[in-house]
Amino acid sequence: MYRKIMKNLSEWKNSPYRKPLILQGARQVGKTFSVLEFGRENYQNVAYFNFETDLNLAQVFAESIDPKDLIPQLSLHSKQSILRGETLIFLDEIQLCPRALTSLKYFCEFAPDYHIIVAGSLLGVAVNRETFSFPVGKVNSLTLRPMDMEEFLLAFGLDELVTKIKNCFEGNLPLPFIEHEELLKKYRQYLVVGGMPECVDKYLRTLDFVLIRHIQKEILGNYLNDMSKYNNQNEIKKTRLVYDNITVQLSKKNTRFQYKLIKTGARASEFENAIEWLTLSGIVNRIYRLDHPQKPLDNYRDIDSFKTYVSDPGLLCAKKDIVAEDVLYLSSDLDDFKGGMVENYVYCQLLANDYKSYYWTSSRGAEVDFVIQREGKIIPIEVKSADNTKAKSLSIYISVFKPEYSIKLSTKNFGFEDGKKTVPLYAAFCI
């Protein structure tokens, strides 16, 4: 299956300013597979090391983190030659070995001709600990996330249709009705399957939603295990409480995060560390409310008002035990949850394109789901789960702030009218 990260990895390999690369991402988003595949296609050989499965590996770094000492030891450990520029050195689950992370500084300074990538599912959590010395300024960084809607469609071999979607997005031209309806079906399938590579692969092979749900439950179980294994003992229960509560928050008409929904009398000071752990792990993301949509946007965020979204739409459905048929056939049983579910989906597509998103509310309760900076312009985005595109809140935002244009995401076809760009939900990846 094609992953867009491959282009980024190629740019890294060919850059004259290349440094050791840190690849971050939540567990099971495909980091190991992507790097090994990239290595096989672009290098003479790959020297792969995994700190989780090889308990003796950390000892190599315990003795020395100087590249001139490490390279012979790693070569001996892997039983293969490690050559400058021709071998990809891949250190996996590096969060388990702080000294290996520190060694990247010395690879950058004294052995820049060696190509080295490191990855870790909980690296964000690990480097937040006092025991880690992060090689600031000495590494490049990339983040791999679950497959977005474009990668999902490409996995089905719909390359020509993806090109059509992009052309219609740019030209504000509607797709033919039959293709539009077929893509809406694929979008609903994506909501159930999500973008975890194993789930997409198994769905392509079997079209079995029961099997997919089993895999998703295993992934969720692994996340819960990580919360216990890689967390402060005092924070484990709080972290699980917050994680379990996020789907409850998304079921509310007002999806802004509310501590009181976790438990009666809950306060920010009690659960802030738990939210931070989930965010650093890549399992959860949050966006802040904008006091005023003005550049730079980050200067106008309200750190006390935020929303939380899970990293993958399919895992959201699995966590909520949503029956696939209810999503595929638009059951009215999901009316209270549709809004939050679709918001979560759109946020994941924006995040896949590296947007830093915010949301906006007025003093009288109007709310715009997302505000981003796109091509130098501040653009408001309104999300609707169906073809109802009446967007009163968006109209209020437009009348006050007069953006160059706005975007409305719904099940309606492409179009542009009165400064509002209409985009079908399956094309959110085009933004």
Secondary structure as UniProt FT lines:
FT   HELIX           5..14
FT   TURN            16..17
FT   STRAND          21..24
FT   TURN            27..28
FT   HELIX           31..42
FT   STRAND          45..50
FT   TURN            51..53
FT   TURN            55..56
FT   HELIX           57..63
FT   HELIX           67..78
FT   TURN            84..86
FT   STRAND          87..92
FT   HELIX           94..96
FT   HELIX           98..110
FT   TURN            112..113
FT   STRAND          115..120
FT   TURN            121..122
FT   HELIX           123..126
FT   TURN            127..128
FT   TURN            130..131
FT   TURN            136..137
FT   STRAND          140..143
FT   HELIX           149..155
FT   TURN            156..157
FT   HELIX           159..171
FT   HELIX           177..193
FT   HELIX           197..206
FT   HELIX           209..229
FT   TURN            233..235
FT   HELIX           236..250
FT   HELIX           259..261
FT   TURN            264..265
FT   HELIX           268..281
FT   STRAND          284..290
FT   HELIX           297..300
FT   STRAND          301..310
FT   HELIX           313..319
FT   TURN            320..321
FT   HELIX           324..328
FT   TURN            329..330
FT   HELIX           332..334
FT   HELIX           335..352
FT   TURN            353..354
FT   STRAND          358..361
FT   TURN            363..364
FT   STRAND          367..374
FT   TURN            375..376
FT   STRAND          377..383
FT   HELIX           392..401
FT   STRAND          406..410
FT   STRAND          415..417
FT   TURN            418..419
FT   STRAND          420..424
FT   HELIX           425..430
//
